Amino acid sequence: MKRFDSGRRPGRDSPGRVLALLVLASVTVMTLDAKAGDASPVDGLRSAVGNVVGPVETAADGVARPFTSVKAFFRTNDSLRADVSRLEADNARLRSARATDPLDRKRLAALDGLTRTVAETGYSLVAARVVAMGPLQSFSRTVTIDAGTSAGVRKDMTVLNNDGLVGRVVRATRSTATVLLVVDRDSVVGGRLGSNLEIGFLRGRGSVGDGGRLELDLVDNAVMPAKDDVVVTWGSENGVPYVAGIPIGTVTSVVSSPRQSSRRAVIKPFVNFSALDVVGVVVPKGTRGDRPVVAAGGVR
């Protein structure tokens, strides 16, 4: 007698039945958990699963974080480098500004002095800076300024600063000019004593340092210059090469020559020729050029 065979093998259920049982079990657990509230019978199981899975998740996050943070690290590092570069540049600018601040103040004071000179004398000036000094090998005391014919500067124009007479222009290009200093041995300037208006001629001794001096030969040998008397320019025809009334220096001593029956006064210049910077060139009124002219009534 044959055994009845339903066509199913023992131990194997259809996939649909297994899925249905799993869904039924899930619904049952969810219903019990919702009805029980805080006393849910699955709390213990949930806690157990959390205790097992939680450390695994933390460990996995710890392993993955260095890799996920690489991009953010480089982005932050680049930003910090940019900030450091910007701060270094700002500090460099501040150090430079601090270092040049005394020079800027001195130049501003020099320009203010030129403005006062204009107000006192009525002359028009082109402001310029000394950019070079002639070599000692040339045996000539000259400086180069950064103003030339394009600014209205020409040969045989008077050059001064806020202390007094500097010299005269001996040649000019479009953008620069060469100035022969009054302390040069070849320089001759007509001077006048402030106390008695006596006139004479000043010649340089060739030194530009603190010991730089001029010698004044008076036209009238009978006149005795007084110590500390001020000497100013007495001027030339049409103000060329020297305009009148510019301070030159003071009398420090008088040397007499019995053989020639003459007296020669030693003059200490007001200008410090070894520290020349801002100067002014006296130009005719109405001069127009590529830089402002300081004149009575303001800058034009």
C-alpha positions in Angstrom: 0.0 0.0 0.0 1.5 3.3 -1.1 2.0 6.2 1.3 0.0 9.3 0.5 2.3 12.1 -1.0 1.0 15.6 -1.0 3.9 16.8 -3.2 5.7 18.8 -0.5 9.0 17.9 1.0 9.2 17.7 4.8 10.8 20.8 6.5 10.2 23.2 3.6 7.4 25.8 3.6 6.5 28.0 0.7 8.1 31.6 0.7 4.7 33.2 0.9 3.8 31.4 4.1 7.1 32.4 5.7 6.6 36.0 4.7 3.0 36.0 6.1 4.2 34.6 9.4 6.9 37.3 9.7 4.4 40.0 9.0 2.0 38.6 11.5 4.6 38.4 14.1 5.8 42.0 13.5 2.2 43.3 13.7 1.7 41.3 16.9 4.8 42.7 18.5 4.0 46.3 17.5 0.4 45.9 18.8 1.7 44.6 22.2 4.3 47.4 22.4 1.8 50.1 21.6 -0.8 48.9 24.1 1.7 48.2 26.9 3.1 51.8 26.8 6.0 52.3 29.2 5.6 48.6 30.4 6.2 47.2 26.9 7.4 43.6 27.0 9.9 44.4 24.2 11.8 47.1 26.1 14.2 44.5 27.4 14.9 43.2 23.9 15.2 46.8 22.5 17.7 47.7 25.2 19.7 44.6 24.6 19.9 45.2 20.9 20.9 48.8 21.6 23.7 47.7 23.9 25.0 45.4 21.2 24.6 47.6 18.1 25.4 51.0 19.8 29.1 50.4 20.4 29.4 48.9 16.9 28.0 52.1 15.4 30.3 54.3 17.6 33.3 52.3 16.6 32.4 52.4 12.9 31.9 56.2 13.1 35.3 56.6 14.8 36.9 54.6 12.0 35.2 56.6 9.2 35.5 60.1 10.7 39.2 60.7 9.7 38.3 59.9 6.1 35.1 62.0 6.0 37.0 64.9 7.7 39.8 65.1 5.2 38.0 67.5 2.8 36.9 69.8 5.6 40.5 69.7 7.1 42.1 70.9 3.9 39.4 73.5 3.3 40.0 74.9 6.9 43.8 74.7 6.5 43.7 76.7 3.3 41.5 79.3 4.9 43.9 79.6 7.9 46.8 80.0 5.5 45.1 82.7 3.6 44.3 84.5 6.9 48.0 84.2 8.0 49.2 85.6 4.7 46.8 88.5 4.9 47.8 89.3 8.5 51.5 89.1 7.6 50.9 91.6 4.7 49.0 93.9 7.0 51.8 93.8 9.6 54.4 94.5 7.0 52.4 97.6 5.8 52.0 98.8 9.4 55.7 98.3 10.1 56.6 100.2 6.9 54.2 103.0 7.7 55.6 103.3 11.3 59.2 103.3 9.9 58.5 106.1 7.4 56.2 108.2 9.7 59.1 110.4 11.0 60.2 111.1 7.4 56.7 111.9 6.3 56.4 114.4 9.2 59.6 116.1 8.3 58.7 116.4 4.7 55.3 117.8 5.7 57.1 120.4 7.9 59.4 121.2 5.0 56.5 121.8 2.7 54.8 124.0 5.3 58.1 126.0 5.5 58.1 126.5 1.8 54.5 127.8 2.0 55.5 130.3 4.7 58.4 131.4 2.5 56.0 132.0 -0.4 53.8 134.0 1.9 56.7 136.1 3.2 58.5 136.7 -0.1 55.7 136.6 -2.7 57.7 134.2 -4.9 56.2 131.2 -6.7 57.9 127.9 -6.1 57.9 124.4 -7.6 58.4 121.9 -4.9 60.9 119.1 -5.6 62.9 116.4 -3.8 66.6 115.8 -3.8 67.2 112.4 -5.4 71.0 112.3 -5.8 74.2 114.1 -4.8 77.1 114.7 -7.1 80.1 112.4 -6.6 83.1 113.6 -4.7 85.4 112.7 -7.6 83.8 115.6 -9.6 85.1 118.1 -7.1 81.8 119.8 -7.4 79.0 120.2 -4.8 75.8 119.5 -6.7 72.5 117.7 -6.1 69.9 116.4 -8.5 66.2 117.2 -8.0 63.2 115.4 -9.4 61.7 118.5 -11.2 62.7 119.6 -14.7 61.6 121.6 -17.7 58.2 119.9 -17.8 57.6 121.5 -14.4 58.8 125.0 -15.5 62.4 124.6 -14.1 65.1 126.3 -16.1 68.8 127.0 -15.8 69.9 129.8 -13.4 66.8 129.6 -11.2 67.1 130.0 -7.4 66.7 126.9 -5.2 65.9 127.2 -1.5 64.3 125.2 1.3 62.5 126.2 4.5 65.9 127.1 6.2 67.4 129.3 3.5 69.3 129.4 0.2 70.4 126.1 -1.3 71.9 127.1 -4.6 71.0 127.6 -8.3 70.0 125.4 -11.2 72.9 124.8 -13.6 71.2 122.5 -16.1 67.8 120.9 -16.5 66.3 118.0 -18.4 62.6 117.3 -18.8 62.2 115.5 -15.5 65.3 116.4 -13.4 67.6 119.3 -12.7 71.2 119.7 -11.4 71.6 122.3 -8.6 75.0 123.9 -7.7 75.1 124.3 -4.0 76.2 127.7 -2.5 79.0 125.9 -0.6 80.7 124.8 -3.8 84.1 126.5 -4.5 82.8 127.8 -7.8 79.7 129.3 -6.4 79.5 133.1 -6.0 76.5 134.7 -4.4 75.8 138.4 -3.7 75.0 138.9 0.0 73.8 141.7 2.2 74.3 142.2 5.9 71.1 142.5 7.8 72.3 145.1 10.3 73.6 147.7 7.9 72.6 146.5 4.4 76.3 146.4 3.4 76.9 144.2 0.4 79.6 141.7 -0.6 80.2 138.4 -2.3 80.0 134.9 -0.8 82.1 132.0 -1.9 81.9 128.4 -0.8 84.7 126.4 0.8 83.6 123.1 -0.7 82.4 121.3 2.4 78.7 120.2 2.9 79.0 118.8 6.4 78.4 120.5 9.7 81.7 122.4 9.2 80.6 123.7 5.8 81.2 127.5 5.7 81.0 130.4 3.3 83.3 133.4 3.1 82.0 137.0 2.7 84.1 139.7 1.1 82.5 143.1 1.6 82.7 145.8 -1.0 83.6 148.3 1.6 86.7 147.0 3.5 86.2 149.6 6.2 83.0 147.9 7.4 83.3 145.5 10.3 80.7 142.7 10.3 79.2 141.9 13.7 79.1 138.4 15.0 75.7 136.6 14.5 74.7 139.2 11.9 72.4 137.7 9.4 73.3 137.6 5.7 70.7 137.5 2.9 70.8 137.5 -0.9 70.8 141.0 -2.4 69.6 139.6 -5.7 70.4 139.7 -9.4 69.0 141.4 -12.4 65.5 139.9 -13.1 66.1 137.5 -10.3 68.6 135.5 -12.3 70.4 133.5 -10.9 69.4 134.6 -7.4 66.4 136.4 -6.1 66.7 139.0 -3.3 65.9 138.5 0.4 66.6 134.8 0.8 68.4 134.0 4.1 71.9 132.6 3.7 73.5 132.3 7.2 75.0 134.2 10.1 78.5 135.7 10.7 80.6 133.4 13.0 83.9 135.3 12.9 85.8 138.0 11.0 89.3 137.4 9.6 91.5 140.5 8.9 94.4 140.7 6.4 96.8 143.5 7.4 98.7 143.2 4.2 95.6 143.7 2.0 93.8 145.9 4.6 90.7 143.8 4.1 88.3 141.8 6.2 86.6 138.5 5.4 83.6 137.3 7.4 83.1 133.5 7.9 79.4 132.6 7.4 77.7 129.6 8.8 74.8 128.6 6.4 71.3 128.1 7.7 70.9 125.1 5.4 72.2 121.6 6.4 73.5 120.5 3.0 74.2 116.9 4.0 70.5 116.4 4.8 68.8 118.0 1.9 65.4 116.6 1.0 62.5 118.9 0.0 63.4 122.1 -1.8 61.7 124.8 -3.8 62.7 126.3 -7.2 61.7 129.9 -7.6 59.8 130.2 -10.9 58.2 133.2 -12.7 54.7 134.0 -11.7 52.1 132.3 -13.9 54.4 129.3 -14.6 52.5 126.2 -15.7 53.9 122.7 -15.6 53.2 119.1 -14.8 53.2 119.7 -11.1 51.5 122.3 -8.7 53.2 125.6 -8.2 53.1 127.0 -4.6 52.4 130.7 -5.0 50.9 133.5 -2.9 47.2 132.9 -2.6 47.5 129.1 -2.7 48.6 126.2 -4.9 47.8 126.4 -8.6 
